[in-house]
Amino acid sequence: MIDPSKFLPLFRILNRVNQDAYMNVALTLLRRSGVEVLGRPLWISSSVFLDNSGPGSISFGDRCVVSDAVKILTHDFSLDRIAEARGDLPPDEELYRRAPVKIGARAFVGLGTVLMPGVTVGADAIIGAGSVVTTSVDAGDVVAGNPARRICSTDELWDKRRSEFDVRKRRS
């Protein structure tokens, strides 16, 4: 299986020249590596870390955005050392958890976010930069922090901050 975290950085220059071409290549390679791609994500950064532990372990929804330096983890060995220290686990065995991560349609995952195993980011949700997401995020929610907590709904955020933004043509 191809490791997406190894090949995506190779396409950074292509992204600077032609974002559509970058996304076409990236999505093709992500699909071939077992990542589930539903529709056409708007943006998946070339610096994303994908802990792709098998087909279907990571899913990207239509028109979602995954920003720079995001880490998507699908496995967890954190209790392994505790289990061994307690004598609950022989030294030749390990305790682990694997769980898929799903990012819904039109969801936005901010710079440097960590998504832990088993997290589903609902459609239209926004994850603030630098967040550590340990539980699933409901559709239309805005979360931020470590651990990530609900801040407001996307409708509330729109009403509060829309006037701060300008409109322009998308890069191609």
Summary of the structure (lengths in Angstrom):
residues: 172
radius of gyration: 17.5
end to end distance: 29.8
largest distance: 60.2
contacts: 518
relative contact order: 0.12
helix: 26%
strand: 24%
